[in-house]
Amino acid sequence: MERLNLKNKLKELFPVFEQHELVEKIVDNCQYFKLPGGTELMHTGSYISVVPLVISGTIKVFREDADGREIFLYYINRGESCALTMTACFKMEKSYIKAKIQEDTEFLAIPVQLVRSFHQNYPTWSKFVFSTFSKRFDEILKVLETVVFHNMDERLARYLKEKASVMNVKVLYISHKEIADDLVTSREVISRLLKQMEKKELLELARGRIKLTGLHQFHAV
């Protein structure tokens, strides 16, 4: 992407970056990437070398335990960044999350050394970081709330609606296993609940495909 286009995108999607010099620094020192859906962007245990600023598309962030089990945490959408990546950057620690591209995604990768200097020299960057931390903290609390207080059918409905909303689609191309991994349950449980929802005409199932038709009408039993 051309330099002028990058500057315009930053101003449009990250209006908090009010300082002209900050925008110039980002454009001069970042790398531009466009990656296809399915690309694994970050592994658990890897060192953080860049912090992403998403221009378009979606990145899914999830946590993996020692046994390889995963739980979905949140999505990074256009105009956003990753709080947990920033945390590892500031603490100079290895990543304890995984990140995967959900659809064709464009983002700017800012070197961690520059991120630390931004925090020291540009108040608007610090404002962006604190705002990002607050938003992600709220989202992780919602994940915890659904795990503790909601039944699996409620969690599944919320997961499908959120994913469709984030990607701005009504048809999800996703396997039952991937959903089960994100919700930390078995594929059999997810398949059974999806079939129940299909009988209630809340969605339509096909191999590797879920069309949301009436899920907004879902009510937990």
GUFIZA-923449 format. One record per residue: residue number from 1; residue in one letter; x negated, y, z of N, C-alpha, C in turn. Coordinates in pm, whole numbers, plus 50000, padded with zeros to 5 digits. Example, Ala and Ser with C-alpha at 12.3 -4.5 7.8 and 13.67 -1.06 7.14 Angstrom:
2
+-----+----+-------+-------+-------+-------+-------+-------+-------+-------+-------+
|   i | aa |  n.xx |  n.yy |  n.zz | ca.xx | ca.yy | ca.zz |  c.xx |  c.yy |  c.zz |
+-----+----+-------+-------+-------+-------+-------+-------+-------+-------+-------+
|   1 |  A | 48681 | 49431 | 50780 | 48770 | 49550 | 50780 | 48680 | 49670 | 50780 |
|   2 |  S | 48715 | 49775 | 50708 | 48633 | 49894 | 50714 | 48710 | 50003 | 50787 |
+-----+----+-------+-------+-------+-------+-------+-------+-------+-------+-------+
END
This chain:
221
+-----+----+-------+-------+-------+-------+-------+-------+-------+-------+-------+
|   i | aa |  n.xx |  n.yy |  n.zz | ca.xx | ca.yy | ca.zz |  c.xx |  c.yy |  c.zz |
+-----+----+-------+-------+-------+-------+-------+-------+-------+-------+-------+
|   1 |  M | 49915 | 49881 | 50000 | 50000 | 50000 | 50000 | 49912 | 50124 | 50000 |
|   2 |  E | 49947 | 50223 | 49921 | 49867 | 50344 | 49909 | 49870 | 50423 | 50040 |
|   3 |  R | 49763 | 50502 | 50060 | 49745 | 50575 | 50185 | 49862 | 50668 | 50215 |
|   4 |  L | 49908 | 50741 | 50114 | 50018 | 50834 | 50133 | 50145 | 50760 | 50174 |
|   5 |  N | 50170 | 50646 | 50110 | 50288 | 50566 | 50145 | 50281 | 50516 | 50288 |
|   6 |  L | 50160 | 50476 | 50330 | 50142 | 50430 | 50468 | 50174 | 50542 | 50567 |
|   7 |  K | 50125 | 50660 | 50540 | 50151 | 50774 | 50628 | 50300 | 50802 | 50637 |
|   8 |  N | 50366 | 50801 | 50524 | 50510 | 50827 | 50523 | 50587 | 50720 | 50598 |
|   9 |  K | 50545 | 50593 | 50582 | 50610 | 50483 | 50653 | 50592 | 50497 | 50804 |
|  10 |  L | 50472 | 50531 | 50846 | 50446 | 50548 | 50988 | 50533 | 50659 | 51047 |
|  11 |  K | 50543 | 50771 | 50976 | 50623 | 50882 | 51025 | 50772 | 50846 | 51031 |
|  12 |  E | 50815 | 50765 | 50934 | 50956 | 50725 | 50928 | 50991 | 50623 | 51037 |
|  13 |  L | 50906 | 50520 | 51052 | 50938 | 50409 | 51140 | 50890 | 50427 | 51283 |
|  14 |  F | 50787 | 50513 | 51302 | 50731 | 50536 | 51435 | 50730 | 50686 | 51463 |
|  15 |  P | 50848 | 50747 | 51475 | 50855 | 50892 | 51495 | 50789 | 50938 | 51625 |
|  16 |  V | 50767 | 50845 | 51718 | 50701 | 50881 | 51843 | 50558 | 50928 | 51820 |
|  17 |  F | 50497 | 50886 | 51707 | 50360 | 50929 | 51677 | 50362 | 51072 | 51623 |
|  18 |  E | 50384 | 51166 | 51713 | 50400 | 51306 | 51672 | 50267 | 51373 | 51635 |
|  19 |  Q | 50157 | 51322 | 51690 | 50027 | 51385 | 51665 | 49975 | 51345 | 51526 |
|  20 |  H | 49952 | 51445 | 51445 | 49904 | 51422 | 51308 | 49773 | 51344 | 51307 |
|  21 |  E | 49686 | 51377 | 51401 | 49555 | 51312 | 51406 | 49568 | 51162 | 51435 |
|  22 |  L | 49665 | 51125 | 51517 | 49688 | 50983 | 51548 | 49729 | 50906 | 51423 |
|  23 |  V | 49821 | 50962 | 51347 | 49866 | 50898 | 51222 | 49748 | 50881 | 51127 |
|  24 |  E | 49664 | 50984 | 51116 | 49547 | 50978 | 51029 | 49452 | 50867 | 51074 |
|  25 |  K | 49431 | 50856 | 51204 | 49341 | 50754 | 51258 | 49393 | 50614 | 51227 |
|  26 |  I | 49523 | 50595 | 51244 | 49581 | 50463 | 51217 | 49564 | 50426 | 51071 |
|  27 |  V | 49600 | 50518 | 50982 | 49591 | 50492 | 50838 | 49448 | 50466 | 50794 |
|  28 |  D | 49353 | 50540 | 50850 | 49213 | 50526 | 50810 | 49148 | 50397 | 50860 |
|  29 |  N | 49201 | 50341 | 50969 | 49133 | 50228 | 51032 | 49211 | 50097 | 51035 |
|  30 |  C | 49337 | 50099 | 50993 | 49416 | 49977 | 51000 | 49400 | 49894 | 50872 |
|  31 |  Q | 49447 | 49770 | 50877 | 49457 | 49684 | 50760 | 49604 | 49659 | 50731 |
|  32 |  Y | 49638 | 49660 | 50603 | 49776 | 49634 | 50562 | 49789 | 49488 | 50520 |
|  33 |  F | 49895 | 49422 | 50570 | 49920 | 49282 | 50534 | 50065 | 49266 | 50488 |
|  34 |  K | 50084 | 49176 | 50393 | 50217 | 49130 | 50356 | 50210 | 48979 | 50352 |
|  35 |  L | 50280 | 48912 | 50445 | 50271 | 48768 | 50460 | 50408 | 48703 | 50442 |
|  36 |  P | 50411 | 48582 | 50386 | 50539 | 48513 | 50362 | 50594 | 48450 | 50490 |
|  37 |  G | 50726 | 48425 | 50489 | 50790 | 48357 | 50600 | 50727 | 48220 | 50625 |
|  38 |  G | 50715 | 48184 | 50752 | 50655 | 48056 | 50788 | 50509 | 48066 | 50827 |
|  39 |  T | 50445 | 48179 | 50800 | 50303 | 48197 | 50835 | 50288 | 48209 | 50985 |
|  40 |  E | 50198 | 48130 | 51042 | 50170 | 48141 | 51185 | 50067 | 48251 | 51204 |
|  41 |  L | 50106 | 48353 | 51276 | 50024 | 48474 | 51288 | 49928 | 48469 | 51406 |
|  42 |  M | 49970 | 48402 | 51513 | 49888 | 48399 | 51634 | 49905 | 48266 | 51705 |
|  43 |  H | 49796 | 48214 | 51759 | 49798 | 48087 | 51831 | 49774 | 48111 | 51979 |
|  44 |  T | 49831 | 48026 | 52061 | 49801 | 48029 | 52204 | 49653 | 48001 | 52226 |
|  45 |  G | 49588 | 48084 | 52305 | 49447 | 48063 | 52336 | 49352 | 48135 | 52242 |
|  46 |  S | 49404 | 48199 | 52137 | 49316 | 48271 | 52045 | 49287 | 48411 | 52100 |
|  47 |  Y | 49175 | 48468 | 52060 | 49141 | 48603 | 52104 | 49219 | 48705 | 52022 |
|  48 |  I | 49263 | 48811 | 52089 | 49338 | 48917 | 52021 | 49239 | 49012 | 51955 |
|  49 |  S | 49249 | 49026 | 51825 | 49160 | 49117 | 51753 | 49232 | 49239 | 51697 |
|  50 |  V | 49365 | 49227 | 51679 | 49444 | 49338 | 51626 | 49580 | 49345 | 51695 |
|  51 |  V | 49640 | 49462 | 51690 | 49778 | 49482 | 51737 | 49862 | 49520 | 51616 |
|  52 |  P | 49976 | 49451 | 51593 | 50056 | 49477 | 51473 | 50157 | 49591 | 51490 |
|  53 |  L | 50177 | 49666 | 51383 | 50288 | 49760 | 51371 | 50370 | 49713 | 51252 |
|  54 |  V | 50492 | 49666 | 51277 | 50571 | 49604 | 51172 | 50641 | 49710 | 51086 |
|  55 |  I | 50621 | 49700 | 50955 | 50681 | 49793 | 50859 | 50811 | 49736 | 50803 |
|  56 |  S | 50812 | 49607 | 50774 | 50934 | 49540 | 50727 | 50927 | 49393 | 50765 |
|  57 |  G | 51045 | 49329 | 50771 | 51047 | 49187 | 50806 | 51059 | 49164 | 50955 |
|  58 |  T | 51028 | 49041 | 50996 | 51047 | 49000 | 51135 | 50939 | 48901 | 51178 |
|  59 |  I | 50890 | 48916 | 51300 | 50795 | 48822 | 51359 | 50859 | 48764 | 51485 |
|  60 |  K | 50857 | 48631 | 51496 | 50912 | 48565 | 51615 | 50799 | 48536 | 51714 |
|  61 |  V | 50823 | 48569 | 51841 | 50724 | 48547 | 51947 | 50778 | 48442 | 52043 |
|  62 |  F | 50697 | 48343 | 52075 | 50741 | 48240 | 52169 | 50623 | 48193 | 52254 |
|  63 |  R | 50656 | 48126 | 52362 | 50559 | 48078 | 52462 | 50548 | 47927 | 52451 |
|  64 |  E | 50428 | 47876 | 52467 | 50404 | 47732 | 52460 | 50337 | 47686 | 52589 |
|  65 |  D | 50389 | 47575 | 52649 | 50326 | 47526 | 52771 | 50219 | 47422 | 52739 |
|  66 |  A | 50159 | 47367 | 52843 | 50047 | 47273 | 52826 | 50088 | 47147 | 52753 |
|  67 |  D | 50217 | 47113 | 52757 | 50266 | 46992 | 52691 | 50315 | 47018 | 52549 |
|  68 |  G | 50297 | 47142 | 52501 | 50338 | 47175 | 52365 | 50483 | 47215 | 52351 |
|  69 |  R | 50555 | 47225 | 52463 | 50694 | 47270 | 52456 | 50698 | 47422 | 52438 |
|  70 |  E | 50795 | 47468 | 52361 | 50802 | 47610 | 52327 | 50934 | 47670 | 52373 |
|  71 |  I | 50930 | 47800 | 52405 | 51054 | 47873 | 52433 | 51047 | 48008 | 52364 |
|  72 |  F | 51154 | 48042 | 52296 | 51162 | 48169 | 52224 | 51168 | 48286 | 52323 |
|  73 |  L | 51093 | 48394 | 52293 | 51092 | 48512 | 52378 | 51163 | 48631 | 52315 |
|  74 |  Y | 51116 | 48674 | 52198 | 51178 | 48789 | 52133 | 51131 | 48801 | 51988 |
|  75 |  Y | 51198 | 48889 | 51913 | 51158 | 48920 | 51776 | 51090 | 49057 | 51773 |
|  76 |  I | 50994 | 49072 | 51683 | 50936 | 49204 | 51655 | 50990 | 49248 | 51519 |
|  77 |  N | 51065 | 49357 | 51518 | 51127 | 49406 | 51396 | 51054 | 49530 | 51343 |
|  78 |  R | 51102 | 49581 | 51230 | 51041 | 49700 | 51171 | 51044 | 49815 | 51271 |
|  79 |  G | 50933 | 49888 | 51277 | 50924 | 50000 | 51370 | 50887 | 49958 | 51511 |
|  80 |  E | 50841 | 49832 | 51527 | 50808 | 49781 | 51660 | 50671 | 49715 | 51663 |
|  81 |  S | 50627 | 49684 | 51785 | 50502 | 49611 | 51804 | 50522 | 49507 | 51914 |
|  82 |  C | 50414 | 49438 | 51952 | 50423 | 49327 | 52047 | 50362 | 49366 | 52182 |
|  83 |  A | 50446 | 49371 | 52285 | 50399 | 49410 | 52418 | 50298 | 49311 | 52475 |
|  84 |  L | 50322 | 49181 | 52455 | 50232 | 49082 | 52513 | 50096 | 49082 | 52443 |
|  85 |  T | 50095 | 49116 | 52315 | 49967 | 49133 | 52245 | 49892 | 49253 | 52301 |
|  86 |  M | 49965 | 49361 | 52326 | 49903 | 49480 | 52385 | 49846 | 49449 | 52523 |
|  87 |  T | 49920 | 49371 | 52601 | 49874 | 49335 | 52736 | 49742 | 49258 | 52729 |
|  88 |  A | 49737 | 49157 | 52641 | 49613 | 49080 | 52626 | 49500 | 49168 | 52576 |
|  89 |  C | 49533 | 49264 | 52492 | 49433 | 49357 | 52439 | 49372 | 49440 | 52551 |
|  90 |  F | 49458 | 49500 | 52635 | 49410 | 49584 | 52744 | 49330 | 49505 | 52847 |
|  91 |  K | 49371 | 49381 | 52872 | 49304 | 49298 | 52973 | 49188 | 49218 | 52915 |
|  92 |  M | 49172 | 49228 | 52782 | 49066 | 49156 | 52710 | 49072 | 49006 | 52739 |
|  93 |  E | 49195 | 48952 | 52732 | 49219 | 48810 | 52755 | 49261 | 48740 | 52626 |
|  94 |  K | 49258 | 48607 | 52630 | 49309 | 48529 | 52518 | 49461 | 48537 | 52517 |
|  95 |  S | 49518 | 48515 | 52400 | 49663 | 48519 | 52386 | 49729 | 48402 | 52458 |
|  96 |  Y | 49842 | 48428 | 52524 | 49919 | 48320 | 52584 | 50056 | 48310 | 52518 |
|  97 |  I | 50064 | 48362 | 52395 | 50187 | 48348 | 52317 | 50151 | 48298 | 52177 |
|  98 |  K | 50256 | 48257 | 52102 | 50243 | 48225 | 51961 | 50334 | 48320 | 51884 |
|  99 |  A | 50294 | 48352 | 51762 | 50376 | 48441 | 51679 | 50384 | 48383 | 51539 |
| 100 |  K | 50504 | 48388 | 51481 | 50528 | 48331 | 51349 | 50613 | 48425 | 51264 |
| 101 |  I | 50571 | 48444 | 51139 | 50646 | 48526 | 51046 | 50778 | 48457 | 51012 |
| 102 |  Q | 50892 | 48530 | 51024 | 51023 | 48471 | 50997 | 51066 | 48486 | 50852 |
| 103 |  E | 51031 | 48596 | 50792 | 51063 | 48626 | 50652 | 50947 | 48709 | 50597 |
| 104 |  D | 50943 | 48733 | 50468 | 50835 | 48815 | 50413 | 50822 | 48943 | 50495 |
| 105 |  T | 50703 | 48965 | 50549 | 50684 | 49073 | 50646 | 50561 | 49156 | 50612 |
| 106 |  E | 50577 | 49288 | 50623 | 50465 | 49381 | 50607 | 50431 | 49440 | 50743 |
| 107 |  F | 50303 | 49449 | 50772 | 50262 | 49512 | 50897 | 50122 | 49570 | 50886 |
| 108 |  L | 50094 | 49665 | 50974 | 49961 | 49723 | 50985 | 49893 | 49660 | 51106 |
| 109 |  A | 49768 | 49620 | 51088 | 49692 | 49559 | 51197 | 49588 | 49659 | 51247 |
| 110 |  I | 49603 | 49699 | 51372 | 49512 | 49798 | 51431 | 49409 | 49726 | 51518 |
| 111 |  P | 49279 | 49746 | 51495 | 49175 | 49681 | 51575 | 49190 | 49714 | 51723 |
| 112 |  V | 49164 | 49616 | 51809 | 49186 | 49635 | 51953 | 49100 | 49747 | 52010 |
| 113 |  Q | 48977 | 49765 | 51958 | 48892 | 49872 | 52009 | 48957 | 50008 | 51989 |
| 114 |  L | 49024 | 50022 | 51875 | 49091 | 50147 | 51845 | 49214 | 50166 | 51933 |
| 115 |  V | 49284 | 50056 | 51960 | 49402 | 50063 | 52046 | 49366 | 50117 | 52184 |
| 116 |  R | 49255 | 50070 | 52238 | 49211 | 50118 | 52370 | 49180 | 50267 | 52367 |
| 117 |  S | 49115 | 50314 | 52261 | 49083 | 50456 | 52251 | 49209 | 50540 | 52231 |
| 118 |  F | 49308 | 50486 | 52160 | 49435 | 50557 | 52142 | 49501 | 50582 | 52278 |
| 119 |  H | 49497 | 50480 | 52362 | 49560 | 50490 | 52493 | 49496 | 50601 | 52577 |
| 120 |  Q | 49368 | 50622 | 52558 | 49295 | 50723 | 52634 | 49312 | 50864 | 52577 |
| 121 |  N | 49328 | 50872 | 52444 | 49319 | 51003 | 52377 | 49450 | 51059 | 52323 |
| 122 |  Y | 49553 | 50975 | 52309 | 49677 | 51022 | 52246 | 49798 | 50991 | 52333 |
| 123 |  P | 49857 | 51091 | 52397 | 49974 | 51070 | 52484 | 50091 | 51004 | 52411 |
| 124 |  T | 50109 | 51034 | 52282 | 50222 | 50975 | 52211 | 50204 | 50825 | 52192 |
| 125 |  W | 50078 | 50780 | 52181 | 50053 | 50636 | 52174 | 50090 | 50570 | 52306 |
| 126 |  S | 50050 | 50632 | 52417 | 50083 | 50578 | 52548 | 50235 | 50571 | 52568 |
| 127 |  K | 50304 | 50674 | 52519 | 50450 | 50675 | 52526 | 50509 | 50557 | 52449 |
| 128 |  F | 50453 | 50530 | 52331 | 50498 | 50417 | 52249 | 50473 | 50284 | 52321 |
| 129 |  V | 50357 | 50271 | 52383 | 50322 | 50147 | 52455 | 50419 | 50124 | 52571 |
| 130 |  F | 50445 | 50226 | 52650 | 50535 | 50210 | 52765 | 50676 | 50178 | 52719 |
| 131 |  S | 50719 | 50240 | 52610 | 50851 | 50211 | 52555 | 50859 | 50066 | 52508 |
| 132 |  T | 50752 | 50018 | 52444 | 50747 | 49880 | 52397 | 50752 | 49782 | 52515 |
| 133 |  F | 50674 | 49811 | 52620 | 50676 | 49725 | 52738 | 50817 | 49718 | 52798 |
| 134 |  S | 50884 | 49832 | 52808 | 51017 | 49836 | 52867 | 51116 | 49754 | 52786 |
| 135 |  K | 51113 | 49769 | 52655 | 51205 | 49697 | 52567 | 51183 | 49546 | 52577 |
| 136 |  R | 51055 | 49503 | 52571 | 51026 | 49360 | 52576 | 51058 | 49301 | 52713 |
| 137 |  F | 51036 | 49378 | 52819 | 51068 | 49330 | 52953 | 51218 | 49302 | 52963 |
| 138 |  D | 51299 | 49393 | 52909 | 51444 | 49374 | 52910 | 51482 | 49248 | 52831 |
| 139 |  E | 51417 | 49227 | 52717 | 51450 | 49111 | 52633 | 51412 | 48980 | 52702 |
| 140 |  I | 51297 | 48979 | 52769 | 51255 | 48858 | 52840 | 51347 | 48831 | 52959 |
| 141 |  L | 51395 | 48936 | 53024 | 51492 | 48917 | 53132 | 51621 | 48855 | 53079 |
| 142 |  K | 51663 | 48896 | 52958 | 51783 | 48838 | 52898 | 51763 | 48689 | 52869 |
| 143 |  V | 51642 | 48653 | 52822 | 51611 | 48512 | 52799 | 51622 | 48435 | 52929 |
| 144 |  L | 51562 | 48489 | 53036 | 51568 | 48424 | 53167 | 51712 | 48411 | 53215 |
| 145 |  E | 51789 | 48515 | 53195 | 51930 | 48513 | 53237 | 52009 | 48405 | 53165 |
| 146 |  T | 51987 | 48391 | 53034 | 52062 | 48289 | 52960 | 52021 | 48148 | 53003 |
| 147 |  V | 51892 | 48130 | 53034 | 51845 | 47998 | 53077 | 51905 | 47961 | 53212 |
| 148 |  V | 51909 | 48058 | 53302 | 51953 | 48030 | 53440 | 52105 | 48027 | 53454 |
| 149 |  F | 52174 | 48121 | 53389 | 52316 | 48141 | 53416 | 52412 | 48091 | 53307 |
| 150 |  H | 52363 | 48068 | 53187 | 52453 | 48034 | 53077 | 52444 | 47887 | 53040 |
| 151 |  N | 52557 | 47832 | 52993 | 52557 | 47696 | 52942 | 52485 | 47692 | 52808 |
| 152 |  M | 52450 | 47570 | 52765 | 52374 | 47557 | 52642 | 52454 | 47605 | 52521 |
| 153 |  D | 52587 | 47585 | 52521 | 52664 | 47632 | 52406 | 52662 | 47784 | 52396 |
| 154 |  E | 52664 | 47853 | 52511 | 52653 | 47998 | 52512 | 52515 | 48043 | 52462 |
| 155 |  R | 52412 | 47975 | 52508 | 52276 | 48009 | 52466 | 52260 | 47989 | 52315 |
| 156 |  L | 52317 | 47880 | 52264 | 52308 | 47851 | 52121 | 52380 | 47958 | 52039 |
| 157 |  A | 52500 | 47995 | 52081 | 52576 | 48097 | 52009 | 52500 | 48230 | 52008 |
| 158 |  R | 52448 | 48267 | 52122 | 52373 | 48393 | 52131 | 52249 | 48389 | 52042 |
| 159 |  Y | 52180 | 48277 | 52043 | 52059 | 48260 | 51963 | 52090 | 48275 | 51814 |
| 160 |  L | 52195 | 48209 | 51768 | 52229 | 48214 | 51625 | 52272 | 48355 | 51584 |
| 161 |  K | 52353 | 48419 | 51667 | 52400 | 48553 | 51634 | 52284 | 48653 | 51633 |
| 162 |  E | 52193 | 48640 | 51729 | 52079 | 48732 | 51734 | 51987 | 48712 | 51614 |
| 163 |  K | 51961 | 48587 | 51580 | 51873 | 48559 | 51466 | 51933 | 48612 | 51336 |
| 164 |  A | 52064 | 48590 | 51318 | 52130 | 48640 | 51197 | 52130 | 48792 | 51193 |
| 165 |  S | 52148 | 48855 | 51308 | 52149 | 49001 | 51315 | 52012 | 49058 | 51283 |
| 166 |  V | 51909 | 48998 | 51341 | 51772 | 49045 | 51319 | 51733 | 49036 | 51172 |
| 167 |  M | 51771 | 48927 | 51107 | 51735 | 48905 | 50968 | 51838 | 48961 | 50871 |
| 168 |  N | 51949 | 49014 | 50927 | 52055 | 49076 | 50847 | 52110 | 48979 | 50743 |
| 169 |  V | 52142 | 48858 | 50788 | 52196 | 48754 | 50698 | 52314 | 48685 | 50767 |
| 170 |  K | 52392 | 48611 | 50689 | 52500 | 48530 | 50744 | 52471 | 48381 | 50729 |
| 171 |  V | 52365 | 48350 | 50653 | 52324 | 48210 | 50634 | 52181 | 48195 | 50687 |
| 172 |  L | 52161 | 48103 | 50780 | 52030 | 48077 | 50838 | 51974 | 47947 | 50780 |
| 173 |  Y | 51852 | 47953 | 50733 | 51784 | 47833 | 50686 | 51689 | 47788 | 50796 |
| 174 |  I | 51739 | 47697 | 50877 | 51667 | 47656 | 50997 | 51707 | 47515 | 51034 |
| 175 |  S | 51614 | 47438 | 51085 | 51643 | 47299 | 51124 | 51696 | 47293 | 51266 |
| 176 |  H | 51767 | 47185 | 51297 | 51816 | 47165 | 51433 | 51699 | 47151 | 51530 |
| 177 |  K | 51591 | 47093 | 51483 | 51474 | 47075 | 51570 | 51413 | 47209 | 51609 |
| 178 |  E | 51403 | 47301 | 51511 | 51346 | 47433 | 51542 | 51431 | 47506 | 51646 |
| 179 |  I | 51562 | 47496 | 51631 | 51651 | 47558 | 51729 | 51630 | 47494 | 51866 |
| 180 |  A | 51623 | 47362 | 51868 | 51604 | 47289 | 51994 | 51472 | 47329 | 52061 |
| 181 |  D | 51367 | 47344 | 51982 | 51238 | 47385 | 52037 | 51247 | 47524 | 52099 |
| 182 |  D | 51314 | 47615 | 52029 | 51326 | 47752 | 52080 | 51407 | 47760 | 52209 |
| 183 |  L | 51507 | 47672 | 52221 | 51594 | 47674 | 52337 | 51555 | 47572 | 52443 |
| 184 |  V | 51444 | 47502 | 52419 | 51389 | 47404 | 52513 | 51493 | 47298 | 52549 |
| 185 |  T | 51542 | 47231 | 52447 | 51634 | 47120 | 52467 | 51608 | 47017 | 52358 |
| 186 |  S | 51692 | 46917 | 52347 | 51670 | 46813 | 52248 | 51744 | 46844 | 52118 |
| 187 |  R | 51697 | 46787 | 52009 | 51762 | 46805 | 51878 | 51903 | 46747 | 51882 |
| 188 |  E | 51920 | 46635 | 51954 | 52050 | 46570 | 51962 | 52155 | 46662 | 52026 |
| 189 |  V | 52115 | 46733 | 52131 | 52207 | 46826 | 52198 | 52249 | 46937 | 52103 |
| 190 |  I | 52152 | 46994 | 52032 | 52182 | 47103 | 51938 | 52273 | 47053 | 51826 |
| 191 |  S | 52244 | 46936 | 51771 | 52326 | 46882 | 51664 | 52470 | 46860 | 51710 |
| 192 |  R | 52486 | 46808 | 51832 | 52620 | 46784 | 51884 | 52697 | 46915 | 51901 |
| 193 |  L | 52633 | 47016 | 51957 | 52698 | 47145 | 51978 | 52732 | 47214 | 51846 |
| 194 |  L | 52641 | 47203 | 51749 | 52668 | 47263 | 51618 | 52788 | 47197 | 51551 |
| 195 |  K | 52800 | 47066 | 51564 | 52914 | 46995 | 51506 | 53044 | 47037 | 51573 |
| 196 |  Q | 53038 | 47060 | 51705 | 53156 | 47106 | 51777 | 53197 | 47245 | 51728 |
| 197 |  M | 53097 | 47331 | 51706 | 53125 | 47466 | 51656 | 53180 | 47461 | 51514 |
| 198 |  E | 53132 | 47364 | 51435 | 53182 | 47351 | 51299 | 53329 | 47309 | 51300 |
| 199 |  K | 53365 | 47219 | 51391 | 53504 | 47174 | 51401 | 53596 | 47290 | 51439 |
| 200 |  K | 53544 | 47385 | 51515 | 53622 | 47503 | 51554 | 53616 | 47612 | 51446 |
| 201 |  E | 53551 | 47581 | 51334 | 53539 | 47672 | 51219 | 53463 | 47800 | 51256 |
| 202 |  L | 53364 | 47785 | 51344 | 53279 | 47897 | 51381 | 53159 | 47908 | 51288 |
| 203 |  L | 53126 | 47797 | 51222 | 53013 | 47794 | 51130 | 53029 | 47676 | 51035 |
| 204 |  E | 52946 | 47675 | 50931 | 52945 | 47564 | 50835 | 52803 | 47508 | 50828 |
| 205 |  L | 52791 | 47375 | 50833 | 52662 | 47309 | 50835 | 52629 | 47243 | 50702 |
| 206 |  A | 52502 | 47251 | 50665 | 52447 | 47175 | 50553 | 52303 | 47143 | 50592 |
| 207 |  R | 52238 | 47061 | 50517 | 52101 | 47020 | 50553 | 52007 | 47141 | 50553 |
| 208 |  G | 51952 | 47172 | 50671 | 51859 | 47283 | 50683 | 51924 | 47419 | 50666 |
| 209 |  R | 52059 | 47426 | 50680 | 52131 | 47550 | 50651 | 52251 | 47564 | 50744 |
| 210 |  I | 52270 | 47684 | 50800 | 52384 | 47712 | 50887 | 52446 | 47844 | 50841 |
| 211 |  K | 52572 | 47837 | 50800 | 52644 | 47957 | 50759 | 52735 | 48001 | 50873 |
| 212 |  L | 52715 | 48124 | 50921 | 52796 | 48175 | 51031 | 52925 | 48234 | 50974 |
| 213 |  T | 53037 | 48176 | 51009 | 53164 | 48220 | 50954 | 53251 | 48291 | 51058 |
| 214 |  G | 53260 | 48232 | 51177 | 53346 | 48293 | 51279 | 53283 | 48290 | 51416 |
| 215 |  L | 53151 | 48292 | 51422 | 53083 | 48276 | 51551 | 53111 | 48393 | 51645 |
| 216 |  H | 53148 | 48508 | 51590 | 53181 | 48623 | 51675 | 53304 | 48594 | 51762 |
| 217 |  Q | 53380 | 48489 | 51725 | 53499 | 48454 | 51801 | 53468 | 48350 | 51909 |
| 218 |  F | 53341 | 48314 | 51921 | 53303 | 48208 | 52015 | 53335 | 48249 | 52159 |
| 219 |  H | 53391 | 48155 | 52233 | 53414 | 48171 | 52375 | 53373 | 48042 | 52444 |
| 220 |  A | 53289 | 48054 | 52544 | 53243 | 47935 | 52617 | 53359 | 47871 | 52691 |
| 221 |  V | 53356 | 47740 | 52693 | 53461 | 47665 | 52763 | 53432 | 47664 | 52913 |
+-----+----+-------+-------+-------+-------+-------+-------+-------+-------+-------+
END
